[in-house]
Amino acid sequence: MQNYEIQEKIYESKLKIIHKVSNIKDNNIYAIKDRFQIFCKVFQVINFKQFKCIKPKEVFRLDDNIIIIMEYQIKEIENKKIRYVIKFQILKLYYYIKKKLGFMIFGIDNLIWHQKSCYKPTELLFYNKFSYKSMIYQFGLVLFELTTQRQLFKLEIIEQIKAVILNGGAIVKIPQIYSKELGFIISTCLDLRETDRLDIRQLVNNDNFIILLKQKNFTFNYEQLDTFEFWCNNKQQKQKERVFILIIQNQKLKNLILIINKLFNKINQITIKQSIYELKINFLINQRNLIYYDYQKQYLRQIKIHLLYSSKISFSNSQKPQYLDAPIKPQNAINNSIKLKMEQCVEAIGIQETRQTLNRLRQGGSVNEFLSKYQNSKHHCIARHMYDIISFTQL
């Protein structure tokens, strides 16, 4: 830094500051980038040959920061680089939308760089220790969020998360539609004890992990297959009903045409004067056109509603798993969710306490008595499960 003189500040953010500097020896202009938190990031200098880029001149460490001195380029070249990056991102998003792909952004900064409290493993929370098995814990968090569509810890305060862990930890259960091998991998990766967790070598050589890699599709057990087929048949039945309604409407239109043709035949058989005959013919033609217009307008409106409804179904299917997207949940799916929540309540507080609390809530009671006994985050979750059980049984 002794060979450079700072002239002005170009850019500043939470992780870096860029200054315009001049070299005392040769009076050349450079840009100096001061990056903070060197231990939270890994930087790679890549030499692109496809387009012009800013080349680094010197890189060195100063205290806990890393200093990068690079060429000071004009704005035109920088704008070209920015336009290239923006164009690439737009093309990528266009591809996702065209293929109807849904994607979740976990953010690697939440897992590794910023280390949000809800993503930290237990050894990092309590002992400020991070190892290879800590990365396995974060791998289990990603799998858990992908399968359940929710976070393991929704809390942000470290003390609240520690309290939940000391009370036995969060309940790690995935939907029954997924295989037992995946459930074993997730529960093992999310083990609170670092010693009981698999390391990378054990995970790769584990039989359950090898079976998962060989699976191309989900495998259902008998109960899951019954639920899935019931939902599919229900959806197919509704599709058949809509097609049947359209067929009936077409038949009504054909009947109207037959009635109008019969009227014309009767008029042709009656011998009347030419003027009166022409007036009646014109009246019937106008009346027939009016009937055609009104019915065609109503028919097109119903077709538009049908197409809009089917497009909404296809769009929602591209964003969610199909078994969660039924407009009316099958009874088997409701029973499975009640069973899962009931198992979690029984594991946490026992059968008798669960029955007493549910009976009290069914009679219009409050859950405050239950929460006053325990007063921790885990039992707040159990109370929410009880409310869900009551609402599902009312369905």
C-alpha positions as CSV (number, residue, x, y, z in Angstrom):
1,M,0.0,0.0,0.0
2,Q,3.0,2.4,0.4
3,N,3.4,2.5,-3.4
4,Y,-0.2,3.7,-4.1
5,E,-2.0,6.9,-3.4
6,I,-5.8,6.9,-3.1
7,Q,-7.6,9.4,-5.2
8,E,-11.3,8.7,-4.9
9,K,-13.9,6.1,-3.9
10,I,-15.6,4.3,-6.8
11,Y,-17.8,1.7,-5.0
12,E,-18.6,0.5,-1.5
13,S,-20.7,-2.5,-0.2
14,K,-20.8,-4.7,2.9
15,L,-18.0,-7.0,1.6
16,K,-15.8,-4.7,-0.5
17,I,-14.6,-1.2,-1.2
18,I,-13.1,-0.1,-4.6
19,H,-10.9,3.0,-4.8
20,K,-9.2,4.7,-7.7
21,V,-5.5,4.9,-6.9
22,S,-2.3,6.0,-8.7
23,N,1.1,4.4,-8.5
24,I,3.8,6.7,-7.0
25,K,6.6,5.1,-9.2
26,D,5.1,5.2,-12.7
27,N,2.0,7.5,-12.1
28,N,-0.3,4.9,-13.7
29,I,-4.0,4.7,-12.6
30,Y,-5.2,1.5,-11.0
31,A,-8.3,0.3,-9.2
32,I,-7.8,-1.2,-5.7
33,K,-10.4,-3.6,-4.2
34,D,-10.4,-4.1,-0.5
35,R,-12.4,-7.3,0.4
36,F,-13.5,-8.0,4.0
37,Q,-14.0,-11.3,5.8
38,I,-11.3,-13.2,4.0
39,F,-12.1,-16.4,5.9
40,C,-15.7,-16.4,4.9
41,K,-15.1,-16.4,1.1
42,V,-12.8,-18.1,-1.4
43,F,-11.8,-16.1,-4.4
44,Q,-10.6,-17.4,-7.7
45,V,-9.0,-15.3,-10.4
46,I,-10.2,-16.7,-13.8
47,N,-8.6,-15.5,-17.1
48,F,-11.4,-15.3,-19.7
49,K,-10.3,-15.3,-23.3
50,Q,-13.8,-14.9,-24.8
51,F,-14.1,-11.2,-24.0
52,K,-12.1,-8.4,-22.4
53,C,-11.8,-8.4,-18.7
54,I,-10.0,-6.5,-16.0
55,K,-6.6,-8.1,-15.2
56,P,-5.2,-8.1,-11.6
57,K,-1.8,-6.6,-11.0
58,E,-1.1,-7.4,-7.3
59,V,-2.9,-9.5,-4.7
60,F,-1.8,-9.5,-1.1
61,R,-3.1,-9.8,2.5
62,L,-3.4,-7.0,4.9
63,D,-4.5,-8.0,8.4
64,D,-7.8,-9.8,8.0
65,N,-8.6,-8.4,4.6
66,I,-7.4,-9.3,1.1
67,I,-6.2,-6.5,-1.2
68,I,-6.6,-6.8,-5.0
69,I,-5.0,-4.2,-7.3
70,M,-6.2,-4.4,-10.9
71,E,-6.3,-2.4,-14.1
72,Y,-8.4,0.7,-14.2
73,Q,-10.5,0.3,-17.4
74,I,-12.9,2.7,-19.1
75,K,-16.6,2.4,-18.5
76,E,-17.4,1.1,-22.0
77,I,-15.5,-2.2,-21.4
78,E,-17.1,-2.5,-18.0
79,N,-20.6,-1.9,-19.5
80,K,-20.0,-4.6,-22.1
81,K,-19.1,-7.1,-19.4
82,I,-22.2,-6.1,-17.4
83,R,-24.4,-6.4,-20.5
84,Y,-23.0,-9.9,-21.1
85,V,-23.8,-11.1,-17.6
86,I,-27.3,-9.6,-17.7
87,K,-28.0,-11.2,-21.1
88,F,-26.8,-14.6,-19.7
89,Q,-29.1,-14.3,-16.7
90,I,-32.1,-13.4,-18.8
91,L,-31.5,-16.3,-21.2
92,K,-31.3,-18.6,-18.2
93,L,-34.6,-17.4,-16.7
94,Y,-36.2,-17.6,-20.1
95,Y,-35.1,-21.3,-20.3
96,Y,-36.6,-22.0,-16.8
97,I,-39.9,-20.4,-17.8
98,K,-40.1,-22.1,-21.2
99,K,-39.4,-25.5,-19.6
100,K,-41.8,-24.7,-16.7
101,L,-39.2,-25.5,-14.1
102,G,-39.6,-24.4,-10.5
103,F,-36.5,-23.8,-8.5
104,M,-35.7,-22.8,-4.9
105,I,-32.9,-20.4,-4.1
106,F,-31.3,-21.5,-0.9
107,G,-28.4,-19.1,-1.2
108,I,-25.0,-20.5,-0.6
109,D,-24.4,-17.3,1.5
110,N,-26.9,-18.6,4.0
111,L,-25.2,-21.9,4.3
112,I,-21.5,-21.0,4.3
113,W,-20.7,-17.3,4.0
114,H,-23.1,-15.4,6.3
115,Q,-23.9,-18.5,8.4
116,K,-27.5,-17.7,9.4
117,S,-28.4,-19.1,12.8
118,C,-31.0,-21.5,11.5
119,Y,-28.4,-23.1,9.1
120,K,-25.7,-23.5,11.7
121,P,-24.8,-27.0,13.0
122,T,-24.9,-27.7,16.7
123,E,-21.1,-27.8,17.2
124,L,-20.8,-24.3,15.6
125,L,-23.6,-22.9,17.8
126,F,-22.3,-24.3,21.1
127,Y,-18.5,-24.8,20.7
128,N,-17.7,-22.5,17.7
129,K,-16.3,-25.6,15.9
130,F,-16.7,-26.3,12.1
131,S,-15.6,-29.6,10.4
132,Y,-16.3,-31.8,7.4
133,K,-19.2,-33.3,9.3
134,S,-20.7,-29.8,9.7
135,M,-20.9,-29.6,5.9
136,I,-22.8,-33.0,6.0
137,Y,-25.3,-31.4,8.4
138,Q,-25.8,-28.5,5.9
139,F,-26.3,-31.1,3.1
140,G,-29.0,-32.7,5.2
141,L,-30.7,-29.3,5.7
142,V,-30.9,-28.8,1.9
143,L,-32.4,-32.3,1.4
144,F,-34.9,-31.6,4.2
145,E,-36.1,-28.4,2.7
146,L,-36.4,-29.9,-0.7
147,T,-38.6,-32.8,0.5
148,T,-40.7,-30.9,3.1
149,Q,-40.8,-27.4,1.5
150,R,-40.1,-25.9,4.9
151,Q,-37.1,-25.0,7.1
152,L,-36.0,-27.2,10.0
153,F,-35.7,-24.1,12.3
154,K,-37.8,-21.1,11.5
155,L,-36.2,-19.1,14.4
156,E,-33.5,-16.5,13.8
157,I,-32.4,-15.9,17.4
158,I,-29.5,-18.1,18.5
159,E,-30.8,-18.5,22.1
160,Q,-34.2,-19.8,20.9
161,I,-32.5,-22.3,18.6
162,K,-30.2,-23.5,21.4
163,A,-33.3,-24.0,23.6
164,V,-35.0,-26.2,21.0
165,I,-31.8,-28.3,20.6
166,L,-31.4,-28.7,24.4
167,N,-35.1,-29.9,24.6
168,G,-34.4,-32.7,22.1
169,G,-34.1,-30.9,18.8
170,A,-36.6,-30.3,16.0
171,I,-38.7,-33.2,14.7
172,V,-37.1,-34.6,11.5
173,K,-39.8,-36.3,9.5
174,I,-40.3,-36.3,5.7
175,P,-43.6,-37.0,3.8
176,Q,-44.3,-40.7,3.4
177,I,-44.3,-40.4,-0.4
178,Y,-40.5,-40.5,-0.3
179,S,-38.5,-43.6,0.2
180,K,-37.0,-45.0,3.4
181,E,-33.5,-44.6,2.1
182,L,-33.9,-40.9,1.6
183,G,-35.4,-40.6,5.2
184,F,-32.4,-42.5,6.6
185,I,-29.9,-40.2,4.8
186,I,-31.6,-37.0,6.0
187,S,-32.0,-38.1,9.6
188,T,-28.4,-39.3,9.8
189,C,-27.0,-36.1,8.2
190,L,-29.1,-34.0,10.7
191,D,-27.9,-35.9,13.8
192,L,-27.2,-33.4,16.6
193,R,-24.1,-35.3,17.7
194,E,-21.2,-34.8,15.4
195,T,-19.7,-38.2,16.2
196,D,-22.9,-40.0,15.2
197,R,-23.0,-38.2,11.8
198,L,-21.7,-39.7,8.6
199,D,-18.6,-38.2,7.0
200,I,-18.2,-37.8,3.3
201,R,-16.6,-41.2,2.7
202,Q,-19.1,-43.1,4.7
203,L,-22.0,-41.2,3.0
204,V,-20.8,-42.1,-0.5
205,N,-20.2,-45.7,0.4
206,N,-23.5,-46.1,2.3
207,D,-26.0,-48.6,0.8
208,N,-29.0,-46.3,1.2
209,F,-27.1,-43.5,-0.7
210,I,-26.2,-45.9,-3.5
211,I,-29.8,-47.1,-3.8
212,L,-30.9,-43.4,-4.1
213,L,-28.5,-42.8,-6.9
214,K,-29.8,-45.7,-8.9
215,Q,-33.5,-44.7,-8.5
216,K,-34.8,-42.7,-11.5
217,N,-38.4,-42.3,-10.1
218,F,-40.1,-42.4,-6.8
219,T,-41.1,-45.8,-5.5
220,F,-44.5,-46.0,-3.6
221,N,-45.6,-48.4,-1.0
222,Y,-49.1,-49.8,-1.1
223,E,-50.8,-47.1,0.9
224,Q,-49.0,-44.3,-1.0
225,L,-49.9,-45.8,-4.4
226,D,-53.5,-46.1,-3.4
227,T,-53.6,-42.4,-2.4
228,F,-51.8,-41.4,-5.6
229,E,-54.1,-43.4,-7.9
230,F,-57.2,-42.1,-6.1
231,W,-56.1,-38.6,-6.8
232,C,-55.3,-39.3,-10.4
233,N,-58.6,-41.0,-11.0
234,N,-60.4,-38.1,-9.3
235,K,-58.7,-35.7,-11.7
236,Q,-59.4,-37.8,-14.7
237,Q,-63.1,-38.1,-13.7
238,K,-63.4,-34.3,-13.5
239,Q,-61.8,-34.0,-16.9
240,K,-64.3,-36.5,-18.3
241,E,-67.2,-34.5,-16.8
242,R,-66.0,-31.3,-18.5
243,V,-65.8,-33.1,-21.8
244,F,-69.3,-34.6,-21.3
245,I,-70.7,-31.1,-20.7
246,L,-69.2,-29.9,-23.9
247,I,-70.7,-32.9,-25.8
248,I,-74.2,-32.1,-24.3
249,Q,-73.9,-28.5,-25.4
250,N,-73.0,-29.5,-28.9
251,Q,-76.0,-31.9,-29.0
252,K,-78.3,-29.0,-27.9
253,L,-76.9,-26.9,-30.7
254,K,-77.7,-29.6,-33.3
255,N,-81.2,-30.0,-31.9
256,L,-81.8,-26.3,-32.4
257,I,-80.7,-26.5,-36.0
258,L,-83.1,-29.4,-36.6
259,I,-86.0,-27.4,-35.1
260,I,-85.3,-24.4,-37.3
261,N,-85.0,-26.6,-40.4
262,K,-88.4,-28.2,-39.6
263,L,-89.9,-24.7,-39.4
264,F,-88.6,-23.8,-42.8
265,N,-90.1,-27.0,-44.2
266,K,-93.5,-26.2,-42.8
267,I,-93.4,-22.7,-44.3
268,N,-92.6,-24.1,-47.7
269,Q,-95.6,-26.4,-47.6
270,I,-98.0,-23.5,-46.8
271,T,-99.3,-21.7,-49.9
272,I,-99.5,-18.0,-49.1
273,K,-98.8,-14.8,-50.9
274,Q,-95.3,-13.9,-52.1
275,S,-94.9,-10.8,-50.0
276,I,-96.1,-12.4,-46.7
277,Y,-94.0,-15.4,-47.5
278,E,-90.9,-13.2,-47.9
279,L,-91.5,-11.4,-44.7
280,K,-91.8,-14.6,-42.7
281,I,-88.7,-16.0,-44.3
282,N,-86.7,-12.9,-43.4
283,F,-88.1,-13.0,-39.9
284,L,-87.1,-16.6,-39.4
285,I,-83.7,-16.1,-40.9
286,N,-83.0,-13.2,-38.5
287,Q,-84.3,-15.2,-35.6
288,R,-82.1,-18.2,-36.5
289,N,-79.0,-15.9,-36.8
290,L,-79.9,-14.4,-33.4
291,I,-80.1,-17.9,-31.9
292,Y,-76.8,-18.9,-33.5
293,Y,-75.1,-15.7,-32.3
294,D,-76.3,-16.0,-28.6
295,Y,-75.5,-19.7,-28.4
296,Q,-72.1,-19.3,-30.1
297,K,-71.2,-16.5,-27.7
298,Q,-72.1,-18.6,-24.7
299,Y,-70.3,-21.6,-26.1
300,L,-67.1,-19.6,-26.7
301,R,-67.2,-18.2,-23.2
302,Q,-67.4,-21.7,-21.7
303,I,-64.5,-22.9,-23.8
304,K,-62.4,-19.9,-22.6
305,I,-63.2,-20.7,-19.0
306,H,-62.3,-24.4,-19.6
307,L,-58.9,-23.4,-21.3
308,L,-58.2,-20.9,-18.5
309,Y,-58.9,-23.6,-15.8
310,S,-56.7,-26.2,-17.6
311,S,-53.8,-23.6,-18.0
312,K,-54.0,-22.8,-14.3
313,I,-53.7,-26.5,-13.5
314,S,-50.7,-27.0,-15.8
315,F,-48.9,-23.9,-14.4
316,S,-49.5,-25.0,-10.8
317,N,-48.3,-28.5,-11.7
318,S,-45.0,-27.0,-13.0
319,Q,-44.3,-25.3,-9.6
320,K,-45.5,-27.9,-7.1
321,P,-45.3,-31.7,-6.7
322,Q,-48.4,-33.2,-8.3
323,Y,-49.6,-35.0,-5.2
324,L,-49.9,-31.7,-3.3
325,D,-51.8,-29.9,-6.0
326,A,-55.2,-31.5,-5.8
327,P,-58.0,-28.9,-5.6
328,I,-59.8,-31.1,-3.1
329,K,-57.6,-33.3,-1.0
330,P,-58.5,-37.1,-1.0
331,Q,-59.6,-38.6,2.3
332,N,-56.5,-40.8,2.4
333,A,-54.2,-37.9,2.1
334,I,-56.0,-36.1,4.9
335,N,-55.8,-39.2,7.1
336,N,-52.1,-39.5,6.4
337,S,-51.4,-35.9,7.4
338,I,-53.5,-36.4,10.6
339,K,-51.6,-39.6,11.4
340,L,-48.2,-37.9,10.9
341,K,-49.1,-34.9,13.1
342,M,-50.6,-37.2,15.7
343,E,-47.4,-39.3,15.9
344,Q,-45.3,-36.2,16.5
345,C,-47.6,-35.1,19.3
346,V,-47.5,-38.5,21.0
347,E,-43.7,-38.7,20.7
348,A,-43.4,-35.2,22.3
349,I,-46.0,-35.3,25.2
350,G,-47.5,-38.8,25.3
351,I,-50.8,-40.3,24.5
352,Q,-52.8,-39.2,27.6
353,E,-51.7,-35.6,27.3
354,T,-52.5,-35.5,23.6
355,R,-56.0,-36.9,24.1
356,Q,-56.8,-34.5,26.9
357,T,-55.6,-31.5,25.0
358,L,-57.4,-32.4,21.8
359,N,-60.7,-33.0,23.7
360,R,-60.3,-29.6,25.4
361,L,-59.8,-27.9,22.1
362,R,-62.7,-29.7,20.5
363,Q,-65.0,-28.4,23.2
364,G,-63.9,-24.8,22.5
365,G,-61.1,-24.5,25.0
366,S,-57.8,-22.6,24.7
367,V,-54.3,-23.9,24.2
368,N,-52.8,-21.5,26.8
369,E,-53.1,-24.0,29.6
370,F,-51.0,-26.5,27.6
371,L,-48.4,-23.8,26.7
372,S,-48.1,-22.6,30.3
373,K,-46.9,-26.0,31.4
374,Y,-43.9,-26.1,29.0
375,Q,-43.2,-22.7,27.6
376,N,-40.7,-23.6,24.8
377,S,-40.6,-23.4,21.1
378,K,-40.9,-27.2,20.5
379,H,-44.3,-27.3,22.2
380,H,-45.5,-24.2,20.3
381,C,-45.0,-26.5,17.2
382,I,-47.0,-29.3,18.9
383,A,-49.9,-26.9,19.6
384,R,-50.0,-25.9,16.0
385,H,-50.2,-29.6,15.0
386,M,-53.2,-30.0,17.3
387,Y,-55.0,-27.1,15.7
388,D,-54.3,-28.7,12.3
389,I,-55.6,-32.1,13.5
390,I,-58.9,-30.5,14.6
391,S,-59.3,-28.5,11.3
392,F,-58.5,-31.7,9.2
393,T,-61.1,-33.8,11.1
394,Q,-63.7,-31.1,10.4
395,L,-63.0,-31.5,6.7
